[in-house]
Amino acid sequence: MIQLKNYTLKEDISLSPEMLTIYIEQLWSELFANNQEDHFLLLCRVKFNDLNLGYRTLGHLIKVNYEDKGLFINYLSERLTILDDSYIHNPISQISFSYIIKSGKCLDEKRALQTMDNKELTVHNFNNMNLPISMNPSDYGNIIISNIITEEGLTFERFIVVNGNKTYQIDVIESGKVNKVTILGAINLSWTDVLISEEQDLFKREIKKSTIYFMDGEVILRKKEIPPKIFTTSTDLLTVIPFIVVCVPTSLVTTGVKLFEGVIVELLPSLHTELPELPLSNGKYLFN
């Protein structure tokens, strides 16, 4: 589960390594108080007083252990030196940390704390097509047309974007909170991106029968609809799949997909978390 820790500044000040150190020290003491043997997926964002700047990401989504505090401070401090001047010359009102608690230490020695390069645009593969993980039309390619359209009483901005042999039609609705994207031509694939939290850089993509959740360009959750008629009895619902948890209103099976009223939720192995105890139909419990 994604959680959020906000620190509201009492006075308007600009970002500095010294200020970052103070709030990271406080964050560490709160997050790791009872979780020193676990690790976190952590993302830092700041909120500017200038509404035109809004929220900005300071660092990428990375993995940290309890002993990585010094590395994390250095990482964000160095990021501050390569970002544009708006980060240090414009006062901020809030520092936010989005995080996910992961069981056990992270043993990956390449936890991205050492990289200072700007993160490249990431993609996800759908039916052998690489689709941009972004709600920014310019990330799809070269914008050749941008028009204000009114259809059925709804006003939105339509972009036509060309990238190689693909042409995208992107309708930006509700001031960028919803994008309806279509690949024009023979492919004729469409999907909808919905902004969930600008503060956490989190949005979901509804494509065909799947829903994919992204945070900072990374897939954190997948959902897929399946027809419930394939099951005949409650005992047929108990299916074990690697890294899948199958869960129904009266039954629970552990290890990668939750099933709620015909909806499977695939928990990626890297984000698998403990589930609560749920009652079986006979009143007993099935444990993780």
Sequence and secondary structure as in RCSB ss.txt:
>XXXX:A:sequence
MIQLKNYTLKEDISLSPEMLTIYIEQLWSELFANNQEDHFLLLCRVKFNDLNLGYRTLGHLIKVNYEDKGLFINY
LSERLTILDDSYIHNPISQISFSYIIKSGKCLDEKRALQTMDNKELTVHNFNNMNLPISMNPSDYGNIIISNIIT
EEGLTFERFIVVNGNKTYQIDVIESGKVNKVTILGAINLSWTDVLISEEQDLFKREIKKSTIYFMDGEVILRKKE
IPPKIFTTSTDLLTVIPFIVVCVPTSLVTTGVKLFEGVIVELLPSLHTELPELPLSNGKYLFN
>XXXX:A:secstr
  EEEEEEEEEEE   HHHHHHHHHHHHHHHSSS TTSEEEEEEEEEESSTTT EEE S  EEEEGGGHHHHHHH
HHHHHHHS THHHHS EEEEEEEEEEESS    S  STT  S     EEEETTEEEE  S GGGGSEEEEEEEEE
ETTEEEEEEEEEETTEEEEEEEETTTTEEEEEETTTT EEEEEEEEETTTTEEEEEETTEEEEEETTEEEEEEEE
  GGG  SGGGG    TT  EEETTEEE SSEEEETTEEEE  GGG      EE TTS EE  
